[in-house]
Amino acid sequence: MTSPAAPPVASSTGSDFAQLSRRVSEAGLLRRRPGYYLARISLLAACYGGGVAAFVALGDTWWQLLIAVLFAVLFGQVALVSHDLAHRQVFRTRRPTEIAGLIAGNLGIGMSYGWWMDKHTRHHANPNHEELDPDVTPDVLVWSDGQARASRGIPRFIGRRQAYLFFPLLTLEGLNLHVAGVRALGDPKLKRRALEATLLFAHFAGYLAMLFLVLSPGKAVLFLVVHQALWGVYMGSIFAPNHKGMPTLTGKDRPDFLRRQVLTSRNVHGNWFIDNALGGLNYQIEHHLFPSMPSPHLRKAQPIVRQYCAELGVSYTETGLIDSYVQTLRYLHQVGAPLRAGTPQ
């Protein structure tokens, strides 16, 4: 499905995005928020440390499964902070950004910061482009009719019922993030491979040692399964509403920057809970237009962006959280139709 990009609107004072950027900048929404991030990171670090202390204090008991749920949420929140760090929302310069990102990503949750940053940067440059966006590569699921017809192996097998399997598959996303990070260590293009490896394996060693020293083997394995599965579902639930089910691009389909970002993204109506649970990524359109904008400013930028898109006649998609999942699942079911119909290979 190709994006129904609106025709460019003539401008005598620069590109459409340049005019929007001026409005947003004049509103002061591109300024850093060091106080906000200091408070957010400090609170998260305190919760993480408190969770570890509670785990050790509880000892070998089934009540530890509640701690597993807590850490699923904490890992998701640390991942969101790593995301903001990668976009330089926290620090202006590269060195402190990389140090904090490696500590949060590799050491904190066992996710390669360098691997994820490279992958996410390519996604931002070409969202929902089937050849250029790594997030719509048909490795397990298929994201378009064309991918479904060309699929082989696992994507072809799963694609028939992928809408029903989507959330169950998310239970493996935490494991996938660990595995992808370890595999990335073999890529010579990954910077600071030795440091990334040291921090990753320090996380794995500390995590497993804590589980098996405090808990009996059975409880330790169950804790691991519950924690990693729920973390995966949480991560998938954060990112799935953003682009899945929105128009995809192929080949030379490449609208201008503003339309490329707006037409392939979906916003989710926010409130204090959704904004914090999704880390501000429910304002996905604003985030894609201004990736270095601090996350608490995205909500304030929304009415400016929405009004400007209305002036240009550019479609601006916004829906509720549950409806965003419904749209995603409906789309996955739709693109899997050729496989259910037995399209010849």
C-alpha positions in Angstrom: 0.0 0.0 0.0 1.5 3.3 -1.0 1.1 6.5 1.0 -1.5 8.8 -0.5 0.9 11.8 -0.1 -0.7 15.2 -0.4 0.8 17.4 -3.1 3.4 19.9 -2.0 2.1 23.3 -1.1 4.0 26.2 -2.6 5.8 28.4 -0.2 7.6 31.7 -0.6 9.4 31.5 2.7 11.0 28.0 2.6 9.8 24.4 2.8 6.7 23.4 4.6 8.7 21.8 7.4 10.9 24.9 7.8 7.9 27.0 8.5 6.6 24.5 11.0 10.0 24.3 12.6 10.0 28.1 13.1 6.6 28.0 14.8 7.7 25.2 17.1 11.0 26.9 17.9 9.4 30.2 18.6 7.2 28.4 21.1 10.4 27.4 23.0 9.7 23.7 22.5 13.1 22.7 21.3 14.9 23.7 24.4 16.5 21.1 26.6 14.8 20.0 29.9 17.7 19.1 32.2 15.6 19.4 35.4 12.9 17.1 34.0 15.4 14.4 33.0 17.3 14.6 36.2 14.1 14.0 38.1 12.9 11.2 35.8 16.2 9.4 35.7 16.7 9.7 39.5 13.2 8.4 40.2 13.8 5.5 37.8 17.2 4.7 39.4 15.6 4.8 42.8 12.8 2.4 41.7 15.4 0.1 40.1 17.5 0.0 43.2 14.5 -0.4 45.4 13.3 -3.3 43.3 16.6 -5.1 43.7 16.6 -4.5 47.4 13.0 -5.8 47.6 14.0 -8.9 45.6 16.8 -9.8 47.9 14.8 -9.0 51.1 11.8 -11.2 50.0 14.0 -14.3 49.4 12.8 -17.6 48.0 9.1 -17.0 47.8 6.4 -17.0 45.1 5.7 -13.3 45.9 8.8 -12.6 43.8 6.5 -12.9 40.7 5.2 -9.4 41.7 8.8 -8.2 41.5 9.0 -9.7 38.1 6.0 -7.6 37.0 7.6 -4.5 38.5 10.8 -5.1 36.7 9.0 -5.6 33.4 7.7 -2.1 33.8 11.1 -0.8 34.9 12.9 -2.3 32.0 10.4 -0.7 29.6 10.9 2.7 31.3 14.7 2.3 31.1 14.3 1.5 27.4 12.3 4.7 27.0 15.1 6.7 28.7 17.6 5.0 26.4 15.5 6.1 23.4 15.4 9.7 24.6 19.2 9.6 25.1 19.8 8.2 21.6 17.8 11.2 20.2 19.9 13.6 22.2 16.9 14.9 24.1 18.8 14.7 27.4 22.4 15.9 26.6 23.4 18.1 23.7 26.8 16.5 23.1 27.7 12.9 22.1 30.0 11.7 24.8 27.7 12.0 27.9 24.9 10.7 25.7 26.8 7.6 24.8 28.0 7.0 28.3 24.5 7.3 29.8 23.0 5.2 26.9 25.5 2.4 27.4 24.8 2.3 31.1 21.0 2.4 30.7 20.8 0.1 27.7 23.6 -2.4 27.9 24.1 -2.6 31.7 20.6 -1.7 32.8 18.5 -3.9 30.6 20.8 -6.0 28.5 20.0 -4.2 25.2 22.8 -3.1 22.9 22.6 0.7 22.8 24.8 1.0 19.7 22.8 -1.6 17.8 19.5 -0.2 18.7 20.5 3.4 17.9 21.7 2.4 14.4 18.5 0.5 13.7 16.3 3.3 15.1 18.1 6.0 13.2 17.4 4.2 9.9 13.8 3.8 10.9 13.4 7.6 11.5 15.0 8.4 8.1 12.5 6.3 6.2 9.5 5.2 8.3 7.4 2.4 6.9 9.5 2.2 3.7 9.6 -1.5 2.9 13.2 -1.5 1.6 14.7 1.1 3.9 13.0 0.8 7.3 14.4 -2.1 9.3 11.2 -2.1 11.5 9.1 -3.4 8.5 11.5 -6.1 7.4 9.5 -9.4 7.0 11.7 -11.4 9.4 8.7 -13.0 11.3 5.7 -10.9 10.3 4.7 -9.4 6.9 3.7 -5.8 6.7 2.3 -5.5 3.2 0.5 -7.5 0.4 3.8 -7.5 -1.5 5.8 -8.9 1.4 3.1 -11.5 2.0 3.2 -12.8 -1.6 7.0 -12.9 -1.7 7.3 -14.4 1.8 9.0 -17.8 2.4 9.6 -19.9 5.5 8.6 -18.5 8.9 7.0 -15.3 7.7 4.9 -17.2 5.2 3.8 -19.7 7.9 3.1 -17.2 10.6 1.6 -14.6 8.2 -1.6 -16.5 7.7 -2.6 -15.9 11.3 -0.3 -13.1 12.3 -3.0 -10.9 13.7 -3.9 -13.6 16.2 -0.3 -14.3 17.0 0.9 -10.7 17.3 0.6 -10.2 21.1 1.7 -13.8 21.9 4.8 -13.2 19.8 5.5 -10.1 21.7 6.3 -12.3 24.8 9.5 -13.1 22.9 10.5 -9.5 22.2 12.6 -9.1 25.3 14.6 -12.2 24.4 14.9 -10.9 20.8 16.4 -7.7 22.1 19.0 -9.6 24.0 19.9 -11.9 21.1 20.0 -9.1 18.6 22.4 -7.1 20.9 24.7 -10.1 21.2 24.6 -10.8 17.5 25.5 -7.2 16.8 28.8 -7.6 18.7 30.0 -9.6 15.6 29.5 -6.6 13.3 32.8 -4.6 12.9 30.7 -1.5 12.2 29.5 -1.5 15.8 31.5 1.1 17.6 33.0 0.3 21.0 32.3 -3.4 20.6 34.5 -4.3 23.6 32.7 -2.0 25.9 29.3 -3.0 24.6 30.2 -6.6 25.1 31.5 -6.1 28.6 28.4 -4.2 29.8 26.0 -6.6 28.1 27.6 -9.7 29.6 27.9 -8.0 33.0 24.1 -7.5 32.9 23.5 -11.1 31.9 25.8 -12.4 34.6 24.4 -10.2 37.3 20.8 -10.9 36.4 21.2 -14.7 36.3 23.4 -14.7 39.5 20.8 -12.7 41.4 18.0 -15.0 40.3 19.7 -18.3 41.0 21.4 -17.2 44.3 18.2 -15.9 45.8 15.5 -18.3 44.3 15.2 -22.0 43.9 15.8 -23.1 40.3 12.1 -23.5 39.5 11.2 -20.1 40.9 14.2 -18.5 39.2 13.2 -19.9 35.8 9.6 -18.8 36.3 10.7 -15.3 37.4 12.8 -15.1 34.2 10.0 -16.2 32.0 7.4 -13.9 33.5 9.7 -10.9 33.6 11.0 -11.2 30.1 7.6 -12.0 28.6 5.9 -9.1 30.2 8.7 -6.8 29.3 8.4 -7.9 25.7 4.7 -7.3 25.6 5.2 -3.8 27.2 7.8 -2.9 24.6 5.7 -4.0 21.8 2.6 -2.2 23.2 4.6 1.0 23.2 5.9 0.8 19.7 3.1 -1.0 17.8 0.6 1.8 17.7 3.1 4.2 16.1 3.3 3.0 12.5 1.8 -0.4 12.1 -1.3 -0.2 9.9 -0.3 3.1 8.5 0.6 3.5 4.8 3.9 1.9 3.6 6.2 3.2 1.0 8.2 1.2 -1.7 10.9 2.0 -4.2 11.1 5.6 -5.1 8.0 6.6 -3.1 9.5 9.3 -1.0 7.4 12.3 -0.2 9.1 15.4 1.3 10.3 15.2 4.9 7.1 16.6 6.6 4.7 14.3 4.6 7.0 11.3 4.9 6.9 11.6 8.7 3.3 12.6 9.2 1.6 10.3 6.7 3.3 7.1 8.0 2.7 7.9 11.8 -0.2 7.6 14.1 -0.8 9.5 17.3 -2.6 8.1 20.4 -4.8 10.4 22.5 -2.9 11.2 25.7 -3.5 11.7 29.3 -1.1 11.7 32.3 -1.1 7.8 32.4 -0.7 7.2 28.7 1.9 9.9 28.3 4.0 8.3 31.1 3.4 4.7 30.1 4.3 5.3 26.5 7.1 7.7 27.3 5.5 10.5 25.2 5.7 8.3 22.0 2.0 8.4 21.7 2.8 11.8 20.1 4.5 9.9 17.4 4.0 12.5 14.6 5.6 15.2 16.6 8.4 12.9 17.7 9.2 12.0 14.1 9.2 15.6 13.0 11.3 16.7 15.9 13.2 13.7 17.3 15.5 15.7 19.6 12.5 17.5 21.2 12.3 16.6 24.9 9.4 14.2 25.4 7.4 16.4 27.8 7.3 19.1 25.0 5.7 16.7 22.5 2.2 17.2 24.0 2.6 21.0 23.7 3.8 20.8 20.2 0.8 18.7 19.1 -1.8 21.5 18.6 0.8 23.5 16.6 1.6 20.5 14.3 -2.0 19.5 13.9 -3.1 23.0 13.0 -0.3 23.3 10.5 -1.2 20.0 8.8 -4.8 21.2 8.6 -3.6 24.3 6.8 -1.6 22.2 4.3 -4.3 19.6 3.8 -2.0 16.9 5.1 -3.8 14.0 6.8 -3.1 13.8 10.5 -4.0 10.5 12.1 -4.9 10.3 15.8 -6.9 7.7 17.7 -7.4 6.1 21.1 -5.0 3.5 22.5 -7.3 0.5 22.2 -8.4 1.6 18.7 -4.7 1.9 17.7 -4.2 -1.8 18.5 -7.4 -2.7 16.7 -6.2 -0.9 13.6 -2.9 -2.6 13.8 -4.4 -6.1 14.2 -6.9 -5.5 11.4 -4.2 -4.4 9.1 -2.0 -7.4 9.9 -5.0 -9.7 9.2 -5.6 -7.8 5.9 -2.1 -8.1 4.6 -2.0 -11.8 5.5 -5.0 -12.5 3.2 -3.0 -13.7 0.2 -1.4 -16.4 2.4 -4.7 -17.6 3.7 -6.0 -17.7 0.1 -3.1 -19.9 -0.9 -1.5 -17.5 -3.3 0.9 -19.5 -5.6 4.5 -19.2 -4.7 
